[in-house]
Amino acid sequence: MTDKLARTGAALGEPVASKDAPSDAFLDVRDLKIHFPTDDGLVKSVDGLTFQLEKGKTLGIVGESGSGKSVTSLGVMGLHTVGQYGRQKARISGEIWLNGEELLSADPDRVRRMRGREMAMIFQDPLSAMHPYYTVGHQIVEAYRVHNKVDKKTARTRAVELLDRVGIPEPAKRFDNYPHEFSGGMRQRAMIAMALVNNPELLIADEPTTALDVTVQAQILDLIRDLQKEFGSAVVIITHDLGVVAEIADDILVMYGGRCVERGSAEDVFYHPQHPYTWGLLGSMPRIDREQTERLIPVKGNPPSLINIPSGCAFHPRCPYADVPKSGICRTDRPELTEAGTRHFSACHLPAGERNRIWTEEIAPKL
């Protein structure tokens, strides 16, 4: 890992850059670790995560609850750094490059100015993310005026325009409504309007379709896709729903126990998956494009404790193939990501030939 950059330029509010900055990836996360000290032990929510995202592309991060997806997104946004009363809330290491600027070593004020303009986030629960005492329009106006020196009338015009763009009916009237007066789908649309009001280059959507009916889910995904095409943003979709990433993602990153276990194009991960955990996720996903002849196959067991992560491969207590390597390496050595194809990586001790055989002969025919 490269040395952290001097903070001189960041302290002056200038972008931090170096010869080691990524040349093509708009977002480049390198060996990111986010650990939380607790009375029970150190919670390793994210433990060495690396991925890249180009501008105009969509990355889907999937995994069960507790796998580290949302913690990763908040880390990119710089929302884990300092806890209440100035106490350190999280131990963060690694590098996060955004458009050639390293964020973890940058001055916190610089990162705060970037939030909302260069990068924005659609939070998981819009009702709790939006302030209940202020109107929806007021909150969008505030987000706009923080980054733009305009009067209230201009900001209101911009907010009404965005509400209209995301499909809010009668946006000028709805501008003065409070969050509780919006339906779940409309609140989610308002959150998207707030996130996009400054045309950010990176948009992170954390479970953007949770608790919405399937019709509204499709509308929200279509909206994100259309707005991405218009603004050319890089988008990160965080979800446990593989159907969502199949609809919208260009690349997929599968997380388990705070680490990446598989990463590749959506086509590779869906049609040529290389990790038993990915097989389990696919087996538990209902499909409507073919007749379902057997019951869905759930992933047995429970996700691991992030305080006491199993030795070796974290997935081995739940993996039906952990005993295939006779050496017992699955229980003793943690697998690293290795190339399984062009831009396709997997962290599994099973030989590539055996993985392909299991997928082709045992798993795929049942899906």
Secondary structure, 3 states (H helix, E strand, C coil): CCCCCCCHHHHCCCCCCCCCCCCCCCEEEEEEEEEEEECCEEEEEEEEEEEEECCCCEEEEECCCCCCHHHHHHHHCCCCCECHHHCECCEEEEEEEECCEECCCCCHHHHHHHECCCEEEECCCHHHHCCCCCCHHHHHHHHHHHHCCCCHHHHHHHHHHHHHHCCCCCHHHHCCCCHHHCCHHHHHHHHHHHHHCCCCCEEEEECCCCCCCHHHHHHHHHHHHHHHHHHCCEEEEEECCHHHHHHHCCEEEEEECCEEEEEEEHHHHHHCCCCHHHHHHHHCCCCCCCCCCCCCCCCCCCCCCCCCCCCCCCCCCCCCCCCCCCCCHHHHCCCCCEEEECCEEECCCCCHHHHHHHHHHHHHHHC
